[in-house]
Amino acid sequence: MDIRIGIANSPRELSIESSQTPAEVEKLVSAALDSDSKFIKLTDEKGKLYIVPVASFSYLEMGGEERAHVGFVA
């Protein structure tokens, strides 16, 4: 699933391809925003960890389940 996160005071957004379900991501984000947590932690499908400060979190956009891959796989 494609996740895009808007960062306050930044012209770019953070784009992550994740294997987590929309419900899991929503639960993580809601828990971070409701608690005194300072960060939102998400992992992409390759295992990279993304840590976004809650104070600069602007929006979250979740897209389709899987993006079509173009090209050759070696």
C-alpha positions as CSV (number, residue, x, y, z in Angstrom):
1,M,0.0,0.0,0.0
2,D,1.2,3.5,-0.8
3,I,1.4,5.9,2.1
4,R,2.1,9.6,1.7
5,I,2.9,11.8,4.7
6,G,2.8,15.6,4.6
7,I,5.4,17.4,6.7
8,A,4.6,20.9,8.1
9,N,6.8,23.6,6.7
10,S,8.2,21.3,4.0
11,P,7.4,21.5,0.3
12,R,7.9,17.7,-0.1
13,E,6.0,14.8,1.2
14,L,7.3,11.5,2.5
15,S,6.2,8.5,0.3
16,I,6.4,5.0,1.6
17,E,5.4,1.7,0.0
18,S,4.3,-0.5,3.0
19,S,3.0,-4.0,3.5
20,Q,0.9,-2.8,6.5
21,T,-2.9,-2.6,6.1
22,P,-4.7,0.7,6.2
23,A,-6.3,-0.3,9.5
24,E,-2.8,-1.0,11.1
25,V,-1.4,2.4,9.9
26,E,-4.5,4.3,11.1
27,K,-4.2,2.6,14.5
28,L,-0.5,3.5,14.8
29,V,-1.1,7.1,13.8
30,S,-4.1,7.5,16.0
31,A,-2.3,6.1,19.0
32,A,0.7,8.4,18.4
33,L,-1.5,11.5,18.1
34,D,-3.7,10.6,21.1
35,S,-0.8,9.9,23.4
36,D,2.1,12.0,24.5
37,S,4.3,10.2,21.9
38,K,6.7,12.5,20.0
39,F,7.1,10.3,16.9
40,I,5.2,8.2,14.4
41,K,7.2,5.1,13.3
42,L,6.4,3.3,10.0
43,T,8.2,0.6,8.2
44,D,8.3,0.1,4.4
45,E,8.2,-3.2,2.7
46,K,12.0,-3.4,2.4
47,G,12.4,-3.0,6.2
48,K,13.4,0.7,6.3
49,L,12.2,2.5,9.4
50,Y,10.7,6.0,9.0
51,I,10.3,8.2,12.1
52,V,8.2,11.3,11.7
53,P,7.9,13.9,14.6
54,V,4.3,14.3,15.6
55,A,4.7,18.0,15.9
56,S,5.5,18.3,12.2
57,F,2.9,15.8,11.0
58,S,0.5,17.5,8.6
59,Y,-1.5,14.8,6.8
60,L,-1.6,11.1,5.9
61,E,-2.8,9.8,2.6
62,M,-3.2,6.0,2.0
63,G,-3.5,4.7,-1.6
64,G,-4.1,1.5,-3.4
65,E,-3.0,-1.8,-2.1
66,E,-0.2,-2.3,-4.5
67,R,1.5,-0.3,-7.1
68,A,2.1,-1.8,-10.6
69,H,5.8,-2.3,-11.2
70,V,7.3,-1.5,-14.6
71,G,10.6,-2.8,-15.9
72,F,12.7,-5.9,-15.8
73,V,13.6,-7.9,-12.7
74,A,17.0,-9.3,-12.6
